[in-house]
Amino acid sequence: MQGRGTGICLPADIDTDIIIAGRYLRTKDYDVWATHVFEDLDPSLAPHLKGAVIVAGKNFGCGSSREQAALALREAGVVAVIAPSFARIFFRNAINIGLPLIESDLTCEEGSTIEFDLSGGWVESGGKRYTICPLSSRMQEILMAGGLVQYWRARR
Amino acid sequence: MSTLSERILGASAGEYVDRNVDRAYAHDGTGVLALEAWKNMGENRLGKNTRYYIQFDHIAPANNSTTAALQHDLRDFAKKSSMHFSDVGCGICHQLMGEGMVLPGEIVVGADSHSVTMGAFGAFATGVGATDMASIWLTGETWFRVPESIGINLTGRLTGAAEAKDLALAYIGKLGTDGATYDALEFVGDGVHYLSMDERLVLANLSVEAGAKTGLFYADDVTIRFLKEHGHDVSCQEPESCIYKQELDFDLNNIVPLVAVPHRVDTVKPVDAVAGVPIDQVFVGTCTNGRYSDLARFARLIRGRKVAVRTIVVPASASILEKAIRTGVLADIVSAGCTIGTPGCGPCLGYHMGVLGEGEVCLSTANRNFKNRMGVGGEIYLGSVATAAASALQGEITSPEAG
């Protein structure tokens, strides 16, 4: 799987409450999540996420198991999230809904073009190529299928 | 020689395995999306070798008609599919599972991050999100990466006003919020035998706040006695010598009352360091500290006096509420000026009750103090039941050892 996007830099320990606040969870309207993503971090951020590759510090997605956090990023147009580590439930959730996560120590430059090739095992930013920690074979299969729902639909 | 995680999952750390899930549970928060994902998976079936549970605890009772309609559909599904269903007021999913549902050696998965709580019974218990839960509904199985383990060696006994909550904050302060990411915690050492089941549940519950996949206790006499009271005959799990990737030692005699200050669970200080901070609300409850022993301790500390700030007490389950009524604990709490909420998660998540206003401060016995979690602009200090009682009486953060 390959992709590219514009780098948006975020700090470490971004929790799922900050990605999408509890007050917006009681709905199945995906637009609500896309509109209010990161509202408590930076209310102006949501419109800039279309085509973005988020480059965050360690432990991205810690806290609650709310899958709406991963869905909010996907629905807002985020192409992928890169971080040195992810909280484990968020890690599974993102792959399960088809949002690529990349474990890598990438130096973030705001607005730079970031390219990645998951099967090739690299991510590139500012002319520099970084290796990435590969996903497990199961996670790769789920991601390639477009998510866990599609994975099971293909196996009916 | 294996860790308990390796023993239960039947493979070595680092290996990926597919395993049948013995018990799978979801609540009204995650269940709604899980139901949608399960329907979209396109097959109307449930795993045959898994016991399924749905508990309504997050927004219970419903706060508005949108929530009520979402809950209606999930309730309907739970009943038609013959899942074990616990409606509004029964209590918090983790507490209900912990009232004799989970046995040592089982694999337990909940669609909630605090499902790690069930590790207190010697079960491999972890949290997932909605789509993973839908997949477990469909097949009864899921994949795991067998975790490396961190040993938390406990010696001595808790003394004075110190509680298991203070010990939990102590180990999170040491590990940091990602110190155990992808790993399991194992609580071992002579000190474990002096910890009650309720205290073990607190320690396992908080393990996810250090990023852990689960927090495990080996089943011993305390576990066996507890489960016997709930009609189960089980055996001890004997620890083997094994290799931990990291070990932390805690002498319980040295644990003092602690708080996690806004907005991180790993920013931990002695209560004395923040004593005098004015508070607007005290909250006693949740899957961390809403059990009968918590309510009884709180009642004992405030009995015959009046709280100085609004104080919300939410029993973790209906059976806890019933026992608190029967023993007079509830009367003591209400007479002191506190109010009682429906058994469930209560104000912890800032969804529907006990929400904080801008600039308000809450001393809470819960497990998360993230920015805005209980309301936009609110600040949350996490502490023990005794710290909550002392602070409620003074209207400011107060050490239970003061005066």
Interface residues (C-beta under 8 A of the other chain):
Chain A: D13 D15 D17 I18 A21 G22 R23 L25 R26 T27 K28 D40 K58 N59 C62 G63 S64 S65 R66 E67 Q68 A70 S85 F86 A87 R88 I89 F90 R92 N93 N96 I97 S136 S137 R138 G147 L148 V149 W152 R153 R156
Chain B: Y16 G29 T30 V32 L33 E36 A37 N40 M41 G42 E43 I59 N63 N64 T66 T67 L70 A111 D112 S113 G127 V128 G129 A130 T131 D132 A134 S135 L138 W143 R145 T177 D178 T181 Y182 G211 K213 R264 L349 G350 Y351 R368 F370 K371 N372 R373 V376
